[in-house]
Amino acid sequence: MTKLDGVPGRQPLSVDISRYLQDEIVEGRLKPGDRIPSEAQLRARFGVGRNVVREAVARLKSDGLVQSHQGKGAFVSDKAHRNSFRIDHEELADLPKLRQLYELRLDLEVAAAGMAARRRSKLQLAQIRAAVDDFRLAVEQRQNLIESSLAFKRGIAEATANEYFRNFMLFLSAHIFEAASLERRMDGSGQLGSVLLREYQAIVEAIALGDPDLARRAAWQHIINSAERNGLRGLNGWEATRMSSLGESYAPPCAAPIPVHRMPRRALPADACDCHFHIIGDPLTQPFTPHRSYTPPPASLEEYRQLQSMLGLRRGVIVQPSVYGYDNRVMLEALREGGADFRGVVVISDQTTEAELRAMHELGVRGVRINLIYKSGVEVSDVTNLARKVAPLGWHVQLLIDISEFADLYETLAGLPVEVVIDHMGHMPASIGVEHPGFAALLRLTREGKVWVKLSGASRITNRSDMPYVDTAPYARALIQANPSRILWASDWPHVCLSVPMPDDTRLLEEFYDWADDDEGVIRQIMVDNPARLYGF
């Protein structure tokens, strides 16, 4: 019988007990035929009543994981590990069956690596690294490699932070090695062990960087290589030489913004600033990067100024959109045309020279954007390097991230050598809830004055199909209450790449009034004073 040592001594509900026992079964510590801990043991260990334990066991019975023997207790079902899915060793001797399994692994393990890169905690990363270290030691000492390989796969599965995904990953990885030892020469070839070690290291390095695209690519290469080592070429139509195609996708066209027909219900204070909008040029003369996520229609500075006039705005911050990659020419030309009432945020690379940065600064650029949601050629590993690059100019780093997917948010951002601006209230889906640890970390950073946050993009995080975006209000209000001196407002015009109907910009501004409780002092601070401090108006 598996011991319960090490289970946190808290007061769980029946679901916590059933999940613990399910983990014991799925991960193989409780095997078919084993008796699960008795009712008395579970009650004593978890500090709950008889009914709670019985509910937990009943849940496992309904899932077919355990069965009762009268007078003897509850036992792990013989069918627990093959309830709805099975992998047989004999089947995998057939290459077409083996190919099907590799095709499953290709999608599953590649996705898991990407999720782990975004979501892994420092502890989970340490566990993944420890598994790689154990694998290295096993290679050096010519020991059996299967258990350390399993530990590596389990570590990645844990770091996905998705219970269903994790459970299936654990089941699949264990049965892959249990059923067939798919790397057929793994036990006997030191050379193969060294090759696998390099592949594992590439995956863990990408996960350590927090770079999901790089992690997916490294995992993809590992599965392709593994299939080829077992005589399976062209897996799922993919050859290793076609890896450059990974991640390419259709860039759908975007709708145009709707014209604004009325002024907001209250006038804005003088010098009010829109801290985030885009200018889109004519694609025939100002082409987009082919590596983009969407295709927007033109949106000129002249059109934006009409919006400014209607809403009562004077100042604005032009932000480089991802569709141009590192080519900032459209945005810089708009700054030249706009003059002193406009500032800019660019996208740069390690190859951008100091002279180019100084020239941008003279035009009004005050920040560098790092876009980790839409394809833009910028990776999470660039954050620290780019922050150091622009620090001498006094620029800030602006991050487009989903804070629910960004591991160790507080630790990563609190120590950067520049001001940090977070786009779109953290871009976390409103359906997740304000109690999410990522949002709690954002509130802490805001409260401590370590970041600025833009109240924008409500149409991007809402779970509603149309305005008003009432489910976003708790996030905006919490951020304002945390530290109004670190909050900015932005229209996000022309609202590219939305999954909801095009919003009305007047109503967006009025939703901000509601978030600020129509407090004139708070509105002035967010619309005028804060932008003046950050952007140097």
ROTI-357098 format. One line per 10 residues: number of its first residue (from 1); for each residue z, y, x of C-alpha. Coordinates in nm, 3 decimals. Each point is the difference from the previous one (the first is absolute). Layout:
NUM = Z,Y,X; ...
//
This chain:
1 = 0.000,0.000,0.000; -0.092,0.345,0.132; 0.297,0.219,0.081; 0.038,0.339,-0.160; 0.130,0.164,0.317; -0.160,0.334,0.068; -0.078,0.091,-0.360; 0.124,0.354,-0.067; 0.333,-0.005,-0.182; -0.099,0.236,-0.279
11 = 0.018,-0.038,-0.378; -0.348,-0.123,-0.097; -0.148,-0.073,-0.340; -0.147,-0.338,-0.084; -0.339,0.113,0.128; 0.145,0.060,0.348; 0.140,-0.353,0.014; -0.325,-0.155,-0.126; -0.202,0.198,0.255; 0.230,-0.111,0.280
21 = -0.036,-0.365,-0.098; -0.375,0.043,-0.044; -0.023,0.136,0.355; 0.194,-0.300,0.128; -0.250,-0.229,-0.171; -0.319,0.188,0.085; 0.094,0.038,0.365; 0.091,-0.367,0.030; 0.375,0.019,0.059; 0.051,-0.182,-0.329
31 = -0.248,-0.287,-0.018; -0.112,-0.215,-0.294; 0.286,-0.231,-0.093; 0.272,0.222,0.151; 0.290,0.092,-0.222; 0.035,0.374,-0.046; 0.347,0.159,0.042; 0.234,-0.090,-0.282; 0.096,0.234,-0.280; 0.347,0.041,0.151
41 = -0.143,0.083,0.343; -0.238,0.259,-0.141; 0.273,0.157,-0.213; 0.235,0.025,0.297; -0.262,0.127,0.238; -0.154,0.265,-0.227; 0.312,0.090,-0.197; -0.157,-0.051,-0.341; 0.080,-0.192,-0.314; -0.123,-0.338,-0.117
51 = -0.261,0.147,-0.236; -0.165,0.204,0.275; -0.042,-0.309,0.219; -0.130,-0.206,-0.288; -0.256,0.269,-0.085; -0.119,-0.003,0.361; -0.039,-0.378,0.006; -0.171,0.004,-0.340; -0.255,0.245,0.138; -0.076,-0.237,0.288
61 = -0.034,-0.291,-0.243; -0.246,0.193,-0.213; -0.207,0.065,0.312; 0.002,-0.371,0.081; 0.188,0.051,0.328; 0.313,-0.201,-0.084; 0.099,-0.278,-0.235; 0.341,-0.122,-0.114; 0.140,-0.351,0.029; 0.282,-0.051,-0.249
71 = 0.337,-0.013,0.170; -0.147,0.056,0.347; -0.117,0.362,0.001; -0.333,0.179,0.045; -0.257,-0.110,0.256; -0.318,0.147,0.146; -0.295,-0.137,-0.194; -0.244,-0.232,0.172; -0.272,0.236,-0.127; 0.167,0.319,0.122
81 = -0.242,0.052,0.288; -0.314,-0.090,-0.188; 0.068,0.140,-0.343; -0.337,0.167,-0.043; -0.161,-0.015,0.340; -0.026,-0.264,0.270; -0.162,-0.053,0.338; -0.052,-0.358,0.109; -0.055,-0.112,0.358; -0.262,-0.252,-0.106
91 = -0.208,0.263,-0.179; -0.003,0.227,0.303; -0.175,-0.266,0.207; -0.302,0.099,-0.209; -0.160,0.313,0.155; -0.106,0.154,-0.335; 0.364,-0.021,-0.118; 0.120,0.142,0.330; -0.248,0.287,-0.039; 0.139,0.079,-0.346
101 = 0.351,0.018,0.139; -0.111,0.231,0.279; -0.169,0.225,-0.255; 0.332,0.024,-0.184; 0.179,0.080,0.325; -0.259,0.264,0.087; 0.082,0.212,-0.303; 0.370,-0.078,-0.019; 0.107,0.039,0.363; -0.218,0.305,0.061
111 = 0.156,0.173,-0.302; 0.350,-0.104,0.110; -0.050,0.152,0.347; -0.109,0.329,-0.153; 0.296,0.008,-0.239; 0.241,-0.084,0.281; -0.135,0.283,0.215; 0.080,0.250,-0.274; 0.326,-0.143,-0.128; 0.180,-0.178,0.283
121 = 0.346,0.122,0.093; 0.124,0.018,0.357; 0.201,-0.318,-0.055; -0.301,-0.187,-0.136; -0.213,0.122,0.290; 0.265,-0.126,0.243; -0.008,-0.341,-0.172; -0.380,-0.018,0.025; 0.017,0.092,0.368; 0.270,-0.259,0.059
131 = -0.225,-0.266,-0.153; -0.280,0.101,0.237; 0.243,-0.016,0.293; 0.102,-0.350,-0.107; -0.365,-0.097,-0.026; -0.063,0.135,0.351; 0.291,-0.204,0.134; -0.130,-0.313,-0.173; -0.342,0.056,0.155; 0.147,0.046,0.347
141 = 0.217,-0.312,-0.031; -0.276,-0.207,-0.164; 0.217,-0.061,-0.305; -0.102,-0.061,-0.361; -0.138,0.328,-0.136; 0.011,-0.067,-0.372; 0.350,0.124,-0.080; -0.038,0.329,0.189; -0.340,0.051,-0.168; 0.166,-0.052,-0.337
151 = 0.272,0.250,0.090; -0.267,0.258,0.083; -0.176,-0.055,-0.333; 0.332,0.013,-0.185; 0.090,0.328,0.169; -0.321,0.161,-0.120; 0.051,-0.142,-0.350; 0.350,0.150,-0.016; -0.132,0.338,0.112; -0.245,0.024,-0.292
161 = 0.298,0.098,-0.221; -0.171,-0.172,-0.292; 0.198,-0.293,-0.136; -0.294,-0.184,-0.157; -0.226,0.054,0.298; 0.278,-0.101,0.238; 0.081,-0.323,-0.184; -0.360,-0.112,-0.009; -0.052,0.096,0.364; 0.306,-0.204,0.101
171 = -0.119,-0.295,-0.204; -0.352,0.016,0.134; 0.086,0.049,0.367; 0.253,-0.284,-0.002; -0.242,-0.240,-0.167; -0.289,0.096,0.224; 0.182,-0.127,0.306; 0.186,-0.274,-0.184; -0.312,-0.147,-0.156; -0.259,0.028,0.270
181 = 0.111,0.199,0.305; -0.324,0.188,-0.042; -0.019,0.094,0.365; -0.077,-0.361,0.087; 0.052,0.047,0.371; 0.303,0.226,-0.037; 0.259,-0.251,0.123; -0.192,-0.124,0.300; -0.187,0.299,0.138; 0.176,0.263,0.204
191 = -0.325,0.195,0.007; -0.014,0.018,-0.377; 0.364,0.108,-0.008; -0.082,0.294,0.226; -0.293,0.096,-0.222; 0.218,-0.011,-0.311; 0.266,0.205,0.176; -0.251,0.278,0.067; -0.107,-0.005,-0.363; 0.360,0.015,-0.124
201 = 0.076,0.284,0.240; -0.295,0.201,-0.134; 0.133,-0.042,-0.355; 0.357,0.093,0.086; -0.108,0.304,0.204; -0.195,0.131,-0.299; 0.298,-0.064,-0.231; 0.227,0.178,0.249; -0.233,0.302,-0.007; 0.019,0.000,-0.378
211 = -0.379,-0.007,-0.009; -0.116,-0.211,-0.300; -0.371,0.017,0.083; 0.060,-0.118,0.355; 0.237,-0.273,-0.123; -0.252,-0.129,-0.254; -0.270,-0.004,0.266; 0.220,-0.191,0.247; 0.101,-0.257,-0.264; -0.362,-0.034,-0.110
221 = -0.110,-0.071,0.356; 0.279,-0.259,0.040; -0.108,-0.192,-0.313; -0.368,0.015,0.094; 0.080,-0.129,0.349; 0.224,-0.274,-0.138; -0.275,-0.117,-0.234; -0.254,-0.008,0.281; 0.238,-0.201,0.217; -0.007,-0.260,-0.276
231 = -0.378,-0.001,-0.024; -0.034,0.239,-0.292; -0.248,0.279,0.073; -0.112,0.268,-0.242; 0.328,-0.020,-0.192; -0.048,0.154,-0.345; -0.323,0.150,0.131; 0.174,0.171,0.293; -0.083,-0.044,0.365; 0.226,0.144,0.270
241 = -0.278,0.238,0.106; 0.003,0.157,-0.348; 0.360,0.117,0.023; -0.118,0.363,0.017; -0.087,-0.027,-0.368; 0.363,-0.062,-0.098; 0.132,0.274,-0.222; -0.335,0.155,-0.088; -0.025,0.066,-0.371; -0.182,0.196,-0.265
251 = 0.083,0.372,-0.004; -0.017,0.082,-0.373; -0.102,0.345,-0.123; 0.270,0.236,-0.127; -0.002,0.218,-0.309; -0.018,0.378,0.037; 0.302,0.216,-0.088; 0.005,0.149,-0.350; -0.020,0.381,-0.036; 0.324,0.183,-0.075
261 = -0.018,0.193,-0.328; 0.342,0.161,-0.030; 0.269,0.160,0.214; 0.344,-0.165,0.036; 0.279,0.091,-0.241; 0.177,0.213,0.261; -0.131,0.207,0.286; 0.050,-0.117,0.358; 0.185,0.221,0.251; -0.209,0.207,0.241
271 = -0.141,-0.190,0.300; 0.036,-0.341,-0.170; -0.155,-0.277,0.208; -0.184,-0.322,-0.083; 0.095,-0.223,0.293; -0.264,-0.271,-0.036; -0.361,0.010,-0.113; -0.332,-0.122,0.140; -0.342,0.153,0.057; -0.294,-0.241,-0.032
281 = -0.343,0.099,0.129; -0.350,-0.110,-0.095; -0.037,-0.361,0.127; -0.367,0.063,0.078; 0.088,0.260,0.263; 0.360,-0.100,0.074; 0.004,-0.381,-0.010; 0.309,-0.209,-0.063; 0.125,-0.269,0.234; -0.135,-0.346,-0.099
291 = 0.356,-0.137,0.039; 0.148,0.166,-0.306; 0.171,-0.112,-0.321; -0.173,0.228,-0.252; -0.295,0.239,-0.042; 0.095,0.342,-0.143; -0.229,0.264,-0.153; -0.031,0.342,0.168; 0.295,0.236,-0.048; -0.050,0.342,0.157
301 = 0.241,0.272,0.105; -0.160,0.227,-0.257; 0.082,-0.248,-0.277; 0.356,-0.030,0.129; 0.045,0.378,-0.002; -0.086,0.001,-0.370; 0.286,-0.246,-0.052; 0.228,0.218,0.216; -0.077,0.303,-0.211; 0.065,-0.179,-0.327
311 = 0.333,-0.146,0.113; 0.121,0.316,0.175; 0.004,-0.144,0.353; -0.073,0.205,0.312; 0.051,-0.227,0.303; -0.122,-0.350,0.068; 0.004,-0.287,0.247; -0.329,-0.185,0.050; 0.057,-0.365,0.092; -0.262,-0.215,0.172
321 = -0.104,-0.280,-0.239; -0.037,-0.355,0.128; -0.372,-0.012,-0.083; -0.079,0.208,0.310; 0.208,-0.201,0.246; 0.047,0.208,0.318; -0.281,0.243,-0.087; 0.188,0.316,-0.106; -0.301,0.233,-0.016; -0.004,0.045,-0.379
331 = 0.370,0.085,-0.010; -0.021,0.235,0.303; -0.295,0.187,-0.150; 0.201,0.047,-0.320; 0.284,0.146,0.209; -0.240,0.246,0.163; -0.121,0.105,-0.343; 0.344,0.010,-0.158; 0.173,0.221,0.253; 0.369,0.080,0.042
341 = 0.115,-0.140,-0.334; -0.095,-0.355,0.095; 0.134,-0.258,0.241; -0.136,-0.341,0.095; 0.106,-0.357,0.075; -0.244,-0.203,0.211; -0.054,-0.360,0.104; -0.022,-0.052,0.377; -0.016,-0.287,0.248; 0.131,-0.062,0.350
351 = -0.334,0.133,0.127; 0.045,0.345,-0.160; 0.039,0.246,0.289; 0.260,0.274,0.043; -0.277,0.259,-0.013; -0.114,-0.136,-0.337; 0.356,0.010,-0.130; 0.046,0.362,0.111; -0.328,0.100,-0.167; 0.116,-0.166,-0.324
361 = 0.335,0.178,0.027; -0.177,0.337,0.024; -0.177,-0.077,-0.328; 0.330,-0.074,-0.175; 0.057,-0.372,0.049; 0.370,-0.082,-0.002; 0.018,-0.377,-0.044; -0.158,-0.338,0.063; -0.040,-0.254,-0.278; 0.058,-0.373,0.040
371 = -0.142,-0.190,-0.295; 0.135,-0.353,-0.031; -0.127,-0.071,-0.353; -0.371,0.081,-0.007; -0.229,-0.111,0.281; -0.030,0.286,0.247; -0.004,-0.152,0.349; 0.366,0.093,0.054; 0.264,-0.269,0.047; 0.378,-0.003,-0.034
381 = 0.032,-0.050,0.376; -0.145,0.351,0.044; 0.301,0.178,-0.159; 0.214,0.047,0.311; -0.291,0.064,0.236; -0.157,0.264,-0.224; 0.339,0.164,-0.061; 0.046,0.043,0.374; -0.355,0.130,0.035; 0.043,0.284,-0.250
391 = 0.366,0.084,0.073; -0.087,0.274,0.257; -0.193,0.187,-0.270; 0.290,-0.013,-0.245; -0.207,-0.203,-0.246; 0.144,-0.249,-0.244; -0.102,-0.358,-0.080; -0.103,-0.061,-0.361; 0.023,-0.362,-0.117; -0.179,-0.159,-0.293
401 = 0.204,-0.318,-0.038; 0.141,-0.220,-0.273; 0.371,0.021,0.078; 0.064,-0.329,-0.180; -0.227,-0.170,0.257; 0.115,0.185,0.313; 0.260,-0.195,0.196; 0.296,0.181,0.159; -0.110,0.334,-0.145; 0.310,0.196,0.099
411 = 0.015,-0.131,0.356; -0.374,0.056,0.057; -0.016,0.358,-0.126; 0.340,0.145,0.089; -0.067,-0.010,0.373; -0.350,0.151,0.012; -0.029,0.312,0.222; -0.171,0.210,-0.273; 0.047,0.098,-0.362; -0.106,-0.275,-0.242
421 = -0.165,0.052,-0.338; -0.024,-0.280,-0.258; -0.293,0.010,-0.242; 0.018,-0.061,-0.374; 0.376,-0.063,-0.037; -0.034,-0.304,0.226; -0.291,-0.152,-0.196; 0.225,-0.276,-0.136; -0.099,-0.139,-0.343; 0.229,0.150,-0.264
431 = 0.042,-0.345,-0.155; 0.205,-0.113,0.303; 0.294,0.227,-0.087; 0.203,0.269,0.175; 0.251,-0.256,0.127; -0.251,-0.150,0.244; 0.126,0.007,0.363; -0.315,0.183,0.111; 0.066,0.287,-0.240; 0.368,0.001,0.096
441 = -0.107,0.041,0.363; -0.233,0.286,-0.097; 0.282,0.174,-0.186; 0.225,-0.037,0.304; -0.265,0.143,0.231; -0.053,0.289,-0.242; 0.372,0.064,-0.045; 0.050,0.011,0.377; -0.294,0.235,0.051; -0.200,-0.249,0.204
451 = -0.313,0.007,-0.219; -0.186,0.223,-0.242; -0.130,-0.159,-0.322; -0.293,0.110,-0.213; 0.046,-0.010,-0.377; -0.357,-0.107,-0.062; -0.206,-0.302,-0.095; 0.189,-0.082,-0.321; -0.331,-0.138,-0.129; -0.004,-0.241,0.296
461 = 0.343,-0.154,-0.052; 0.033,0.005,-0.379; -0.006,-0.316,-0.207; -0.134,0.197,-0.297; -0.365,0.027,-0.095; 0.008,0.373,-0.075; 0.210,0.315,0.017; 0.284,0.082,-0.014; 0.109,-0.218,0.292; 0.357,-0.027,-0.123
471 = 0.077,-0.305,0.215; -0.044,0.209,0.316; 0.255,0.263,-0.103; 0.309,-0.193,0.125; -0.153,-0.013,0.350; -0.087,0.370,0.008; 0.338,0.107,-0.138; 0.188,-0.219,0.248; -0.193,0.149,0.291; 0.064,0.357,-0.115
481 = 0.370,-0.073,-0.044; 0.017,-0.163,0.343; -0.110,0.316,0.183; -0.216,0.269,-0.168; -0.046,0.175,0.336; -0.214,-0.295,0.115; -0.228,-0.035,-0.303; -0.359,0.120,-0.037; -0.236,0.003,-0.297; -0.368,-0.096,0.006
491 = -0.282,-0.044,-0.249; -0.183,-0.281,0.188; -0.328,0.152,-0.129; -0.274,-0.133,-0.043; 0.201,-0.317,-0.077; -0.217,-0.252,0.183; 0.019,-0.376,-0.053; 0.218,-0.013,-0.312; 0.054,-0.302,-0.222; 0.098,0.218,-0.299
501 = -0.195,0.266,-0.192; -0.048,0.329,0.186; 0.314,0.215,-0.042; 0.015,0.356,-0.128; 0.116,0.225,0.287; 0.177,0.244,-0.231; 0.205,-0.282,-0.148; 0.078,-0.132,0.349; 0.151,0.337,0.092; 0.197,0.010,-0.324
511 = 0.137,-0.348,0.069; 0.134,0.145,0.326; 0.171,0.278,-0.201; 0.170,-0.273,-0.204; 0.114,-0.185,0.316; 0.150,0.327,0.126; 0.162,0.071,-0.341; -0.195,0.329,-0.008; 0.247,0.134,0.258; -0.165,0.312,0.142
521 = 0.188,-0.021,0.330; -0.093,-0.365,0.057; -0.363,0.064,-0.095; -0.025,0.291,0.244; 0.165,-0.200,0.277; -0.242,-0.293,-0.041; -0.315,0.202,-0.068; 0.049,0.292,0.242; 0.288,-0.019,0.247; -0.035,-0.361,0.116
531 = -0.377,0.017,0.064; 0.043,0.327,0.189; 0.253,-0.167,0.232; -0.194,-0.319,0.060; -0.355,0.138,0.027; 0.078,0.340,0.152; -0.146,0.229,-0.266
//
